[in-house]
Every structure is written in structure tokens, then in C-alpha cells.
Amino acid sequence: MAGQAISLVKDTSIVSLISIQEMTFVGTEMANSSGLIFEIWLIVGFVYFALCFALSRLFKMIEQRSSAYLNHQ
């Protein structure tokens, strides 16, 4: 389930506002206009990593709680 959710983030938009494709497009535009290529891509990569990491931790917590609930019954 966690893998599917993270794939969903990579393949579709998040809350219909931010998607990976949009983030890379905006990153490209900002890097071209500002000349701060490395810095912009570092920020884009960090945002992407933080998003996937947060989802991974969330699903790990959900899996642990559901496992504990099932073992308790």
C-alpha cells in the first residue's frame, strides 16, 4: 500500500496543485532565469525527498498500528 501511495505521488498531482512534472518544470524555468541551477535542483530534490519520506513514515506508522491492532484481537 505504501509503495502504491508513493507511486501515486510520483505519477499524479498532489491536491491538484503540485506534481513532480510541474515541480521539475518550475525548477527548470527558475534555474534558467536565475542562473542558480545547482541550488534550484537541490531544493526540488529535497522537496521531492521530503514528500516521499513523509509518506513512507506515515504508512509505516499505519502498518504498525494495524498490525498491533490485529495482534491484540
N, CA, C and O atoms as a CHARMM CRD file, in Angstrom:
* protein
*
  292
    1    1 MET  N      0.82100  -1.18300   0.00000 PROA 1      0.00000
    2    1 MET  CA     0.00000   0.00000   0.00000 PROA 1      0.00000
    3    1 MET  C      0.87500   1.26100   0.00000 PROA 1      0.00000
    4    1 MET  O      0.57500   2.23600  -0.68900 PROA 1      0.00000
    5    2 ALA  N      1.94800   1.22700   0.77400 PROA 2      0.00000
    6    2 ALA  CA     2.83800   2.39400   0.82800 PROA 2      0.00000
    7    2 ALA  C      3.48700   2.63900  -0.52500 PROA 2      0.00000
    8    2 ALA  O      3.59900   3.78400  -0.96200 PROA 2      0.00000
    9    3 GLY  N      3.91200   1.58100  -1.18500 PROA 3      0.00000
   10    3 GLY  CA     4.52900   1.72100  -2.49500 PROA 3      0.00000
   11    3 GLY  C      3.56700   2.31500  -3.51300 PROA 3      0.00000
   12    3 GLY  O      3.95800   3.13200  -4.34700 PROA 3      0.00000
   13    4 GLN  N      2.30900   1.90100  -3.44000 PROA 4      0.00000
   14    4 GLN  CA     1.30300   2.44700  -4.34700 PROA 4      0.00000
   15    4 GLN  C      1.06700   3.92700  -4.08300 PROA 4      0.00000
   16    4 GLN  O      0.92000   4.70900  -5.02200 PROA 4      0.00000
   17    5 ALA  N      1.02900   4.31800  -2.80500 PROA 5      0.00000
   18    5 ALA  CA     0.80500   5.72700  -2.47300 PROA 5      0.00000
   19    5 ALA  C      1.96300   6.59200  -2.95400 PROA 5      0.00000
   20    5 ALA  O      1.74700   7.68600  -3.47400 PROA 5      0.00000
   21    6 ILE  N      3.18700   6.10900  -2.78400 PROA 6      0.00000
   22    6 ILE  CA     4.34700   6.87700  -3.23100 PROA 6      0.00000
   23    6 ILE  C      4.37900   6.94100  -4.75600 PROA 6      0.00000
   24    6 ILE  O      4.74500   7.97200  -5.32000 PROA 6      0.00000
   25    7 SER  N      4.00300   5.86100  -5.42900 PROA 7      0.00000
   26    7 SER  CA     3.90400   5.89300  -6.88800 PROA 7      0.00000
   27    7 SER  C      2.83500   6.87600  -7.33400 PROA 7      0.00000
   28    7 SER  O      2.99100   7.55600  -8.34900 PROA 7      0.00000
   29    8 LEU  N      1.75700   6.94800  -6.58000 PROA 8      0.00000
   30    8 LEU  CA     0.69500   7.89000  -6.88900 PROA 8      0.00000
   31    8 LEU  C      1.21100   9.32000  -6.82200 PROA 8      0.00000
   32    8 LEU  O      0.85100  10.15500  -7.65100 PROA 8      0.00000
   33    9 VAL  N      2.04800   9.59700  -5.84100 PROA 9      0.00000
   34    9 VAL  CA     2.63400  10.93600  -5.71500 PROA 9      0.00000
   35    9 VAL  C      3.52600  11.23100  -6.90800 PROA 9      0.00000
   36    9 VAL  O      3.52300  12.34600  -7.42900 PROA 9      0.00000
   37   10 LYS  N      4.28800  10.24000  -7.34200 PROA 10     0.00000
   38   10 LYS  CA     5.18100  10.45900  -8.46900 PROA 10     0.00000
   39   10 LYS  C      4.41700  10.61800  -9.77900 PROA 10     0.00000
   40   10 LYS  O      4.84600  11.36400 -10.66000 PROA 10     0.00000
   41   11 ASP  N      3.29500   9.92700  -9.91400 PROA 11     0.00000
   42   11 ASP  CA     2.60000   9.88100 -11.19400 PROA 11     0.00000
   43   11 ASP  C      1.44900  10.87300 -11.34300 PROA 11     0.00000
   44   11 ASP  O      1.04200  11.17000 -12.46600 PROA 11     0.00000
   45   12 THR  N      0.92400  11.38300 -10.25500 PROA 12     0.00000
   46   12 THR  CA    -0.22100  12.29500 -10.34300 PROA 12     0.00000
   47   12 THR  C      0.05900  13.55600  -9.54200 PROA 12     0.00000
   48   12 THR  O      1.10400  13.68800  -8.90500 PROA 12     0.00000
   49   13 SER  N     -0.88300  14.46600  -9.58600 PROA 13     0.00000
   50   13 SER  CA    -0.69800  15.70900  -8.84000 PROA 13     0.00000
   51   13 SER  C     -1.12500  15.52700  -7.38800 PROA 13     0.00000
   52   13 SER  O     -1.97200  14.69200  -7.07100 PROA 13     0.00000
   53   14 ILE  N     -0.52600  16.31700  -6.52700 PROA 14     0.00000
   54   14 ILE  CA    -0.83000  16.30500  -5.09900 PROA 14     0.00000
   55   14 ILE  C     -1.79800  17.43800  -4.84000 PROA 14     0.00000
   56   14 ILE  O     -1.47900  18.60200  -5.07800 PROA 14     0.00000
   57   15 VAL  N     -2.96400  17.10400  -4.35900 PROA 15     0.00000
   58   15 VAL  CA    -4.00800  18.07400  -4.06500 PROA 15     0.00000
   59   15 VAL  C     -4.26800  18.95800  -5.28500 PROA 15     0.00000
   60   15 VAL  O     -4.62100  20.13000  -5.15300 PROA 15     0.00000
   61   16 SER  N     -4.09500  18.39700  -6.43700 PROA 16     0.00000
   62   16 SER  CA    -4.34000  19.08300  -7.71600 PROA 16     0.00000
   63   16 SER  C     -3.53500  20.37000  -7.88500 PROA 16     0.00000
   64   16 SER  O     -3.87100  21.17800  -8.75000 PROA 16     0.00000
   65   17 LEU  N     -2.51300  20.58500  -7.11300 PROA 17     0.00000
   66   17 LEU  CA    -1.71800  21.80700  -7.23000 PROA 17     0.00000
   67   17 LEU  C     -0.26300  21.54000  -7.57700 PROA 17     0.00000
   68   17 LEU  O      0.31700  22.24900  -8.40000 PROA 17     0.00000
   69   18 ILE  N      0.32900  20.53300  -6.96300 PROA 18     0.00000
   70   18 ILE  CA     1.76000  20.29000  -7.14200 PROA 18     0.00000
   71   18 ILE  C      1.94300  18.87700  -7.68600 PROA 18     0.00000
   72   18 ILE  O      1.39900  17.92500  -7.12700 PROA 18     0.00000
   73   19 SER  N      2.68000  18.73500  -8.73600 PROA 19     0.00000
   74   19 SER  CA     3.04600  17.41400  -9.23100 PROA 19     0.00000
   75   19 SER  C      4.54400  17.41700  -9.50500 PROA 19     0.00000
   76   19 SER  O      5.17700  18.47000  -9.59000 PROA 19     0.00000
   77   20 ILE  N      5.08200  16.24400  -9.63700 PROA 20     0.00000
   78   20 ILE  CA     6.51500  16.12800  -9.90000 PROA 20     0.00000
   79   20 ILE  C      6.86100  16.79700 -11.23200 PROA 20     0.00000
   80   20 ILE  O      7.88200  17.47500 -11.34800 PROA 20     0.00000
   81   21 GLN  N      6.00000  16.59900 -12.23500 PROA 21     0.00000
   82   21 GLN  CA     6.26300  17.21700 -13.53000 PROA 21     0.00000
   83   21 GLN  C      6.22600  18.73800 -13.42200 PROA 21     0.00000
   84   21 GLN  O      7.06900  19.42300 -14.00000 PROA 21     0.00000
   85   22 GLU  N      5.25500  19.26600 -12.68700 PROA 22     0.00000
   86   22 GLU  CA     5.16300  20.71200 -12.51600 PROA 22     0.00000
   87   22 GLU  C      6.35300  21.23800 -11.72800 PROA 22     0.00000
   88   22 GLU  O      6.89500  22.29800 -12.04100 PROA 22     0.00000
   89   23 MET  N      6.76000  20.48100 -10.69200 PROA 23     0.00000
   90   23 MET  CA     7.88800  20.90900  -9.88000 PROA 23     0.00000
   91   23 MET  C      9.16900  20.96500 -10.71600 PROA 23     0.00000
   92   23 MET  O      9.95700  21.90200 -10.58600 PROA 23     0.00000
   93   24 THR  N      9.37400  19.96300 -11.57100 PROA 24     0.00000
   94   24 THR  CA    10.58500  19.98200 -12.39900 PROA 24     0.00000
   95   24 THR  C     10.49800  21.07000 -13.46400 PROA 24     0.00000
   96   24 THR  O     11.51000  21.68600 -13.80100 PROA 24     0.00000
   97   25 PHE  N      9.30400  21.31300 -13.99700 PROA 25     0.00000
   98   25 PHE  CA     9.15300  22.38800 -14.97800 PROA 25     0.00000
   99   25 PHE  C      9.45900  23.74200 -14.35100 PROA 25     0.00000
  100   25 PHE  O     10.20000  24.54500 -14.91800 PROA 25     0.00000
  101   26 VAL  N      8.88300  23.99000 -13.17400 PROA 26     0.00000
  102   26 VAL  CA     9.13700  25.25900 -12.48300 PROA 26     0.00000
  103   26 VAL  C     10.60500  25.36100 -12.09700 PROA 26     0.00000
  104   26 VAL  O     11.20100  26.43400 -12.19300 PROA 26     0.00000
  105   27 GLY  N     11.19000  24.24700 -11.66000 PROA 27     0.00000
  106   27 GLY  CA    12.61300  24.24000 -11.32900 PROA 27     0.00000
  107   27 GLY  C     13.47500  24.59500 -12.52400 PROA 27     0.00000
  108   27 GLY  O     14.43600  25.35400 -12.40100 PROA 27     0.00000
  109   28 THR  N     13.13100  24.04600 -13.68600 PROA 28     0.00000
  110   28 THR  CA    13.86900  24.35500 -14.91100 PROA 28     0.00000
  111   28 THR  C     13.75100  25.83700 -15.26300 PROA 28     0.00000
  112   28 THR  O     14.74200  26.48900 -15.59400 PROA 28     0.00000
  113   29 GLU  N     12.53100  26.35700 -15.18800 PROA 29     0.00000
  114   29 GLU  CA    12.31500  27.77800 -15.50100 PROA 29     0.00000
  115   29 GLU  C     13.08200  28.67300 -14.53200 PROA 29     0.00000
  116   29 GLU  O     13.70800  29.64700 -14.95100 PROA 29     0.00000
  117   30 MET  N     13.03700  28.35300 -13.24700 PROA 30     0.00000
  118   30 MET  CA    13.73800  29.16800 -12.25100 PROA 30     0.00000
  119   30 MET  C     15.24600  29.07500 -12.42700 PROA 30     0.00000
  120   30 MET  O     15.95200  30.07700 -12.31200 PROA 30     0.00000
  121   31 ALA  N     15.74100  27.87500 -12.70600 PROA 31     0.00000
  122   31 ALA  CA    17.18200  27.69700 -12.89400 PROA 31     0.00000
  123   31 ALA  C     17.66300  28.46600 -14.11400 PROA 31     0.00000
  124   31 ALA  O     18.72900  29.08100 -14.08400 PROA 31     0.00000
  125   32 ASN  N     16.88200  28.43500 -15.18400 PROA 32     0.00000
  126   32 ASN  CA    17.27300  29.16400 -16.40200 PROA 32     0.00000
  127   32 ASN  C     17.24100  30.67100 -16.19900 PROA 32     0.00000
  128   32 ASN  O     18.10700  31.38300 -16.70700 PROA 32     0.00000
  129   33 SER  N     16.25800  31.15900 -15.46800 PROA 33     0.00000
  130   33 SER  CA    16.13500  32.60700 -15.30500 PROA 33     0.00000
  131   33 SER  C     17.07300  33.16600 -14.23900 PROA 33     0.00000
  132   33 SER  O     17.51600  34.31000 -14.34300 PROA 33     0.00000
  133   34 SER  N     17.37900  32.36600 -13.21200 PROA 34     0.00000
  134   34 SER  CA    18.19900  32.89300 -12.11800 PROA 34     0.00000
  135   34 SER  C     19.67600  32.53900 -12.24900 PROA 34     0.00000
  136   34 SER  O     20.53500  33.24200 -11.71800 PROA 34     0.00000
  137   35 GLY  N     19.96700  31.46300 -12.94700 PROA 35     0.00000
  138   35 GLY  CA    21.35300  31.02200 -13.05500 PROA 35     0.00000
  139   35 GLY  C     21.80500  30.18500 -11.87600 PROA 35     0.00000
  140   35 GLY  O     22.95300  29.74300 -11.83700 PROA 35     0.00000
  141   36 LEU  N     20.91800  29.95900 -10.90800 PROA 36     0.00000
  142   36 LEU  CA    21.24000  29.15400  -9.72400 PROA 36     0.00000
  143   36 LEU  C     20.80700  27.71300  -9.95400 PROA 36     0.00000
  144   36 LEU  O     19.92700  27.19800  -9.26300 PROA 36     0.00000
  145   37 ILE  N     21.42700  27.07600 -10.92200 PROA 37     0.00000
  146   37 ILE  CA    20.99200  25.75400 -11.36300 PROA 37     0.00000
  147   37 ILE  C     21.12100  24.71900 -10.25100 PROA 37     0.00000
  148   37 ILE  O     20.15500  24.01700  -9.95000 PROA 37     0.00000
  149   38 PHE  N     22.27900  24.61600  -9.64700 PROA 38     0.00000
  150   38 PHE  CA    22.50400  23.60800  -8.61500 PROA 38     0.00000
  151   38 PHE  C     21.58500  23.83100  -7.42400 PROA 38     0.00000
  152   38 PHE  O     20.99500  22.88000  -6.91100 PROA 38     0.00000
  153   39 GLU  N     21.45900  25.05900  -6.98300 PROA 39     0.00000
  154   39 GLU  CA    20.65100  25.37200  -5.81100 PROA 39     0.00000
  155   39 GLU  C     19.17300  25.05000  -6.03200 PROA 39     0.00000
  156   39 GLU  O     18.51000  24.50200  -5.15100 PROA 39     0.00000
  157   40 ILE  N     18.66500  25.39500  -7.21700 PROA 40     0.00000
  158   40 ILE  CA    17.26000  25.13900  -7.53100 PROA 40     0.00000
  159   40 ILE  C     16.99700  23.64100  -7.55800 PROA 40     0.00000
  160   40 ILE  O     16.01600  23.17700  -6.97700 PROA 40     0.00000
  161   41 TRP  N     17.85700  22.87600  -8.22400 PROA 41     0.00000
  162   41 TRP  CA    17.63500  21.43000  -8.29700 PROA 41     0.00000
  163   41 TRP  C     17.83000  20.76300  -6.95400 PROA 41     0.00000
  164   41 TRP  O     17.20400  19.74200  -6.67100 PROA 41     0.00000
  165   42 LEU  N     18.68100  21.31900  -6.13300 PROA 42     0.00000
  166   42 LEU  CA    18.83400  20.79800  -4.77200 PROA 42     0.00000
  167   42 LEU  C     17.53600  20.98100  -3.98700 PROA 42     0.00000
  168   42 LEU  O     17.11300  20.07800  -3.26500 PROA 42     0.00000
  169   43 ILE  N     16.91400  22.13100  -4.12600 PROA 43     0.00000
  170   43 ILE  CA    15.64300  22.39600  -3.44400 PROA 43     0.00000
  171   43 ILE  C     14.54100  21.48700  -3.98800 PROA 43     0.00000
  172   43 ILE  O     13.77700  20.91200  -3.21200 PROA 43     0.00000
  173   44 VAL  N     14.45000  21.35300  -5.30100 PROA 44     0.00000
  174   44 VAL  CA    13.43600  20.48200  -5.90000 PROA 44     0.00000
  175   44 VAL  C     13.63000  19.04300  -5.42400 PROA 44     0.00000
  176   44 VAL  O     12.66200  18.36600  -5.07700 PROA 44     0.00000
  177   45 GLY  N     14.85700  18.58500  -5.40900 PROA 45     0.00000
  178   45 GLY  CA    15.14400  17.22900  -4.93300 PROA 45     0.00000
  179   45 GLY  C     14.80600  17.05100  -3.46900 PROA 45     0.00000
  180   45 GLY  O     14.28500  16.00800  -3.07500 PROA 45     0.00000
  181   46 PHE  N     15.09500  18.05600  -2.65900 PROA 46     0.00000
  182   46 PHE  CA    14.78300  17.97200  -1.23800 PROA 46     0.00000
  183   46 PHE  C     13.27700  17.92800  -1.00200 PROA 46     0.00000
  184   46 PHE  O     12.80500  17.15200  -0.17100 PROA 46     0.00000
  185   47 VAL  N     12.52900  18.74000  -1.71400 PROA 47     0.00000
  186   47 VAL  CA    11.06600  18.74900  -1.56000 PROA 47     0.00000
  187   47 VAL  C     10.50000  17.39000  -1.95900 PROA 47     0.00000
  188   47 VAL  O      9.63700  16.84900  -1.26800 PROA 47     0.00000
  189   48 TYR  N     10.97400  16.84600  -3.05100 PROA 48     0.00000
  190   48 TYR  CA    10.52100  15.53200  -3.51000 PROA 48     0.00000
  191   48 TYR  C     10.86900  14.45900  -2.47900 PROA 48     0.00000
  192   48 TYR  O     10.03200  13.61900  -2.14700 PROA 48     0.00000
  193   49 PHE  N     12.10000  14.48600  -1.97500 PROA 49     0.00000
  194   49 PHE  CA    12.51700  13.51900  -0.96800 PROA 49     0.00000
  195   49 PHE  C     11.68300  13.65400   0.30100 PROA 49     0.00000
  196   49 PHE  O     11.23600  12.65100   0.85800 PROA 49     0.00000
  197   50 ALA  N     11.47100  14.88400   0.76300 PROA 50     0.00000
  198   50 ALA  CA    10.70000  15.10400   1.98900 PROA 50     0.00000
  199   50 ALA  C      9.27500  14.58900   1.83000 PROA 50     0.00000
  200   50 ALA  O      8.71900  14.00200   2.75800 PROA 50     0.00000
  201   51 LEU  N      8.69100  14.80300   0.67600 PROA 51     0.00000
  202   51 LEU  CA     7.33800  14.34000   0.42500 PROA 51     0.00000
  203   51 LEU  C      7.26500  12.81400   0.45300 PROA 51     0.00000
  204   51 LEU  O      6.39800  12.24700   1.11700 PROA 51     0.00000
  205   52 CYS  N      8.15600  12.15900  -0.25100 PROA 52     0.00000
  206   52 CYS  CA     8.17000  10.69000  -0.27900 PROA 52     0.00000
  207   52 CYS  C      8.53900  10.11100   1.08300 PROA 52     0.00000
  208   52 CYS  O      7.97700   9.09600   1.49600 PROA 52     0.00000
  209   53 PHE  N      9.47000  10.74000   1.77800 PROA 53     0.00000
  210   53 PHE  CA     9.87000  10.25500   3.10000 PROA 53     0.00000
  211   53 PHE  C      8.71700  10.38600   4.09200 PROA 53     0.00000
  212   53 PHE  O      8.47000   9.47600   4.88400 PROA 53     0.00000
  213   54 ALA  N      8.01300  11.51300   4.04900 PROA 54     0.00000
  214   54 ALA  CA     6.87300  11.70900   4.95400 PROA 54     0.00000
  215   54 ALA  C      5.78300  10.67400   4.68300 PROA 54     0.00000
  216   54 ALA  O      5.20900  10.12000   5.62000 PROA 54     0.00000
  217   55 LEU  N      5.49800  10.41300   3.41800 PROA 55     0.00000
  218   55 LEU  CA     4.50500   9.39000   3.09700 PROA 55     0.00000
  219   55 LEU  C      4.95800   8.00800   3.54100 PROA 55     0.00000
  220   55 LEU  O      4.15300   7.21500   4.02900 PROA 55     0.00000
  221   56 SER  N      6.22900   7.72000   3.37500 PROA 56     0.00000
  222   56 SER  CA     6.76800   6.44000   3.80600 PROA 56     0.00000
  223   56 SER  C      6.62500   6.26000   5.31400 PROA 56     0.00000
  224   56 SER  O      6.21800   5.19700   5.78200 PROA 56     0.00000
  225   57 ARG  N      6.95900   7.29300   6.06400 PROA 57     0.00000
  226   57 ARG  CA     6.82600   7.22800   7.53300 PROA 57     0.00000
  227   57 ARG  C      5.36000   7.11000   7.95900 PROA 57     0.00000
  228   57 ARG  O      5.03900   6.37400   8.89200 PROA 57     0.00000
  229   58 LEU  N      4.48600   7.82800   7.28100 PROA 58     0.00000
  230   58 LEU  CA     3.06300   7.76900   7.59400 PROA 58     0.00000
  231   58 LEU  C      2.53200   6.35200   7.40600 PROA 58     0.00000
  232   58 LEU  O      1.83700   5.82300   8.27400 PROA 58     0.00000
  233   59 PHE  N      2.86000   5.73800   6.26800 PROA 59     0.00000
  234   59 PHE  CA     2.37500   4.38900   6.02700 PROA 59     0.00000
  235   59 PHE  C      3.03200   3.36700   6.93500 PROA 59     0.00000
  236   59 PHE  O      2.40900   2.36000   7.27100 PROA 59     0.00000
  237   60 LYS  N      4.26400   3.59600   7.33800 PROA 60     0.00000
  238   60 LYS  CA     4.90000   2.69600   8.29900 PROA 60     0.00000
  239   60 LYS  C      4.15400   2.75600   9.62600 PROA 60     0.00000
  240   60 LYS  O      3.92500   1.72500  10.25800 PROA 60     0.00000
  241   61 MET  N      3.77600   3.95500  10.04900 PROA 61     0.00000
  242   61 MET  CA     3.02800   4.11400  11.28900 PROA 61     0.00000
  243   61 MET  C      1.66100   3.43800  11.18000 PROA 61     0.00000
  244   61 MET  O      1.22500   2.76700  12.11500 PROA 61     0.00000
  245   62 ILE  N      0.98600   3.61100  10.05000 PROA 62     0.00000
  246   62 ILE  CA    -0.31500   2.97800   9.84300 PROA 62     0.00000
  247   62 ILE  C     -0.18500   1.45900   9.85600 PROA 62     0.00000
  248   62 ILE  O     -1.01200   0.77200  10.45600 PROA 62     0.00000
  249   63 GLU  N      0.84200   0.92900   9.20200 PROA 63     0.00000
  250   63 GLU  CA     1.05600  -0.51300   9.17700 PROA 63     0.00000
  251   63 GLU  C      1.35100  -1.05600  10.57000 PROA 63     0.00000
  252   63 GLU  O      0.86900  -2.13200  10.92600 PROA 63     0.00000
  253   64 GLN  N      2.13400  -0.32900  11.36000 PROA 64     0.00000
  254   64 GLN  CA     2.43600  -0.77200  12.71800 PROA 64     0.00000
  255   64 GLN  C      1.18100  -0.77900  13.58200 PROA 64     0.00000
  256   64 GLN  O      0.94900  -1.71900  14.34200 PROA 64     0.00000
  257   65 ARG  N      0.37100   0.27200  13.46400 PROA 65     0.00000
  258   65 ARG  CA    -0.86100   0.33800  14.25400 PROA 65     0.00000
  259   65 ARG  C     -1.82800  -0.75700  13.85400 PROA 65     0.00000
  260   65 ARG  O     -2.44400  -1.38300  14.71700 PROA 65     0.00000
  261   66 SER  N     -1.97100  -0.99700  12.56900 PROA 66     0.00000
  262   66 SER  CA    -2.89800  -2.03800  12.13500 PROA 66     0.00000
  263   66 SER  C     -2.38700  -3.41800  12.53000 PROA 66     0.00000
  264   66 SER  O     -3.17900  -4.29700  12.86800 PROA 66     0.00000
  265   67 SER  N     -1.08400  -3.61400  12.49100 PROA 67     0.00000
  266   67 SER  CA    -0.50100  -4.88200  12.90400 PROA 67     0.00000
  267   67 SER  C     -0.71500  -5.09400  14.40300 PROA 67     0.00000
  268   67 SER  O     -1.07200  -6.19100  14.83300 PROA 67     0.00000
  269   68 ALA  N     -0.49700  -4.05200  15.18800 PROA 68     0.00000
  270   68 ALA  CA    -0.70300  -4.14900  16.63000 PROA 68     0.00000
  271   68 ALA  C     -2.16900  -4.41400  16.94600 PROA 68     0.00000
  272   68 ALA  O     -2.48100  -5.18400  17.85500 PROA 68     0.00000
  273   69 TYR  N     -3.06400  -3.78400  16.20400 PROA 69     0.00000
  274   69 TYR  CA    -4.49700  -3.97000  16.41800 PROA 69     0.00000
  275   69 TYR  C     -4.90000  -5.40300  16.09700 PROA 69     0.00000
  276   69 TYR  O     -5.65900  -6.02000  16.84400 PROA 69     0.00000
  277   70 LEU  N     -4.38900  -5.93600  14.97900 PROA 70     0.00000
  278   70 LEU  CA    -4.72500  -7.30100  14.59000 PROA 70     0.00000
  279   70 LEU  C     -4.13300  -8.31300  15.54900 PROA 70     0.00000
  280   70 LEU  O     -4.77400  -9.32600  15.83000 PROA 70     0.00000
  281   71 ASN  N     -2.94400  -8.08200  16.05900 PROA 71     0.00000
  282   71 ASN  CA    -2.31200  -8.99600  17.00900 PROA 71     0.00000
  283   71 ASN  C     -2.98300  -8.94100  18.37400 PROA 71     0.00000
  284   71 ASN  O     -2.95500  -9.91900  19.12200 PROA 71     0.00000
  285   72 HSD  N     -3.58000  -7.81300  18.70000 PROA 72     0.00000
  286   72 HSD  CA    -4.22400  -7.63600  20.00400 PROA 72     0.00000
  287   72 HSD  C     -5.54100  -8.38500  20.07800 PROA 72     0.00000
  288   72 HSD  O     -5.96500  -8.79500  21.15900 PROA 72     0.00000
  289   73 GLN  N     -6.19300  -8.56800  18.93400 PROA 73     0.00000
  290   73 GLN  CA    -7.50800  -9.25000  18.93700 PROA 73     0.00000
  291   73 GLN  C     -7.30900 -10.68100  19.07300 PROA 73     0.00000
  292   73 GLN  O     -8.27900 -11.43900  19.09700 PROA 73     0.00000
